[in-house]
Amino acid sequence: MPNVYSLPYNPLRVTSFFGFRNIDIPGATKMHYGLDLGADKAIYKSSIDGGDVLAVADGIICNSYFNISRGWVIILDHGEGFKSLYQHLNKQGLIKGVNVCAGQPIGRMGATGVGSGLHLHLEFIVNGVRIDPLPYLLKVKKMDKIYEKINDVPDWYNKPVALMIELGGITPGLDGSIKISEDMCRIYTSFYKIGLLDALKSVRG
């Protein structure tokens, strides 16, 4: 499954979901194989520039091109069969072959190609099959809340707990619950004294 560590755009405002849709835009498909994200109207500079688009995970840019329907496109290869695609960028972003880190700007939201104006179309592709990105992006939102809680504990705890989250020992459920593996429960015996376990359990969506 995809490991996603950053939102591609913040705030996360979905304007068109993954799946079938009724749409009257010439050239647009009825089956929407991605997720459309709207611009933050408080910060975007113009109707053709919505600000930075960010890499959702570490990877290498395997394609950067223009298409009459998609506009300016960037595709990131994250390894293990997972790729992410970002389209309708306002101009060409980073070029093919560039290594990027999660959260790094790779281009800017635009309105190129066929669409209904300023937005980002995002696709997740796993072993050649396009899947709904939204569940993975919602996990990133909840992960942010967990990291906020971690910032409240002593500095010498921050790094090991962050590592546990990245390794999957602590995972946020989409319902706002916190799931902790059995191995992590043993480690939490020492953390309980400073209230970290209670803090994590208190996180809600």
C-alpha positions in Angstrom: 0.0 0.0 0.0 1.2 3.6 -0.6 3.2 5.3 2.2 2.1 9.0 2.1 3.9 11.5 4.3 2.7 14.9 3.0 -0.4 16.5 1.6 0.1 17.6 -2.0 -1.6 20.8 -1.2 -2.7 22.5 2.0 -5.6 23.0 2.9 -7.1 19.7 1.7 -10.3 20.9 -0.1 -11.8 18.2 -2.4 -13.7 19.6 -5.3 -14.2 16.3 -7.3 -14.0 12.8 -5.9 -12.6 9.6 -7.4 -15.2 7.6 -9.3 -18.0 8.2 -11.8 -19.4 11.7 -12.0 -21.8 13.8 -14.1 -19.9 16.5 -15.9 -20.5 18.6 -18.9 -17.0 19.8 -19.6 -16.0 18.9 -23.2 -13.0 16.5 -23.1 -13.4 15.6 -19.4 -14.0 11.9 -18.6 -17.1 10.5 -16.8 -14.9 8.2 -14.8 -12.7 10.3 -12.7 -9.5 8.4 -11.9 -8.1 10.9 -9.5 -9.0 13.5 -6.9 -9.4 17.2 -7.6 -8.2 19.7 -5.0 -9.3 23.3 -4.9 -7.0 26.3 -4.3 -6.7 28.1 -1.0 -8.4 31.3 -2.1 -6.8 33.2 0.8 -3.4 32.9 -0.7 -3.4 32.1 -4.4 -1.9 34.8 -6.6 -4.2 34.7 -9.6 -6.8 32.5 -11.4 -3.9 30.6 -13.0 -1.5 30.3 -10.0 -2.7 28.5 -6.8 0.7 28.1 -5.1 3.0 25.2 -4.4 2.2 21.6 -5.1 4.1 19.2 -2.9 5.5 15.7 -3.3 3.4 13.3 -1.2 6.4 11.0 -0.5 10.1 10.7 -1.3 10.8 9.7 -4.9 12.2 10.5 -8.3 10.4 12.5 -11.1 10.0 9.9 -13.8 8.0 12.2 -16.2 7.4 15.9 -16.6 5.5 16.9 -19.7 2.6 18.8 -21.4 -0.6 17.2 -22.6 -3.5 19.0 -24.4 -6.0 17.5 -21.9 -3.9 17.1 -18.8 -1.9 20.3 -19.2 1.4 20.4 -17.4 2.0 17.1 -15.6 4.5 15.6 -13.2 4.7 11.9 -12.3 6.7 10.8 -9.3 8.0 7.2 -8.8 8.1 6.4 -5.1 9.3 2.8 -5.6 7.6 -0.5 -4.8 5.1 0.0 -7.6 3.7 3.3 -6.3 3.5 6.4 -8.4 1.8 9.8 -7.9 0.6 12.1 -10.7 0.0 15.8 -10.5 -1.7 17.6 -13.4 -3.0 21.0 -14.5 0.2 22.7 -13.2 0.5 26.3 -14.2 3.8 25.7 -16.0 6.5 23.0 -16.2 7.7 22.1 -12.7 10.7 20.1 -11.8 12.2 18.0 -14.7 12.6 14.3 -15.2 15.3 12.6 -13.1 15.2 15.0 -10.1 15.1 13.3 -6.7 12.6 14.9 -4.3 11.6 14.5 -0.6 8.1 14.3 0.9 6.7 17.9 1.3 9.1 19.4 -1.3 7.5 21.8 -3.9 7.6 20.2 -7.3 5.4 22.7 -9.2 2.5 25.1 -8.8 -1.2 24.6 -9.1 -2.6 25.9 -12.3 -5.4 25.7 -14.9 -3.7 24.2 -17.9 -5.4 21.5 -20.1 -9.1 20.6 -19.9 -10.8 21.5 -16.7 -13.1 23.9 -14.8 -10.4 26.4 -13.7 -7.7 26.5 -11.0 -7.2 23.1 -9.3 -4.9 20.2 -8.8 -5.8 16.8 -10.2 -4.0 14.1 -8.2 -3.7 10.4 -9.1 -2.2 7.5 -7.1 -1.1 4.5 -9.3 -0.2 1.2 -7.6 1.3 -1.5 -9.9 -0.4 0.2 -12.9 -3.8 0.5 -11.2 -5.2 3.9 -10.3 -6.7 4.0 -6.8 -8.5 6.6 -4.7 -5.9 8.9 -3.0 -8.3 10.3 -0.4 -8.0 7.6 2.3 -4.2 8.1 2.3 -4.4 11.8 2.4 -6.8 11.7 5.4 -4.3 9.5 7.2 -1.7 12.3 6.7 -4.1 14.8 8.3 -4.5 12.6 11.3 -0.7 11.9 11.4 -0.2 15.7 11.7 -2.4 15.7 14.8 -0.3 12.9 16.4 2.9 14.8 15.7 1.4 17.8 17.5 0.9 15.7 20.5 4.4 14.4 20.3 5.7 18.0 20.5 4.3 18.2 24.0 6.6 15.5 25.4 10.3 15.8 26.2 12.6 16.2 23.3 14.5 13.0 23.9 11.2 11.1 23.3 10.3 12.8 20.0 12.6 10.9 17.6 11.9 7.3 18.8 8.1 7.9 18.8 8.2 9.5 15.3 10.2 6.5 14.1 7.6 4.2 15.6 4.9 6.0 13.6 6.9 5.8 10.4 7.5 2.0 10.9 3.7 1.5 11.4 3.8 0.7 15.1 1.3 3.6 15.7 -1.4 4.1 13.0 -4.3 6.6 13.0 -7.6 5.1 12.0 -9.9 7.0 9.6 -12.5 7.1 12.4 -10.1 9.1 14.6 -9.0 6.2 16.7 -5.3 5.3 17.4 -4.1 1.8 16.8 -1.0 0.5 18.5 0.7 -2.8 17.7 1.4 -5.3 20.4 5.2 -4.7 20.2 4.6 -1.0 20.7 2.4 -1.6 23.7 5.4 -3.2 25.5 7.5 -0.1 24.8 4.7 2.2 26.0 5.1 0.9 29.5 7.8 3.6 30.0 6.0 6.2 28.0 2.8 6.0 30.1 4.5 7.8 33.0 4.6 11.1 31.0 1.1 10.7 29.6 2.0 10.1 26.0 -0.2 7.1 25.6 -3.2 9.1 26.9 -2.3 12.0 24.6 -2.3 9.7 21.6 -5.5 8.0 22.6 -7.2 11.5 22.9 -6.5 12.3 19.2 -9.7 12.6 17.2 -10.3 13.5 13.5 
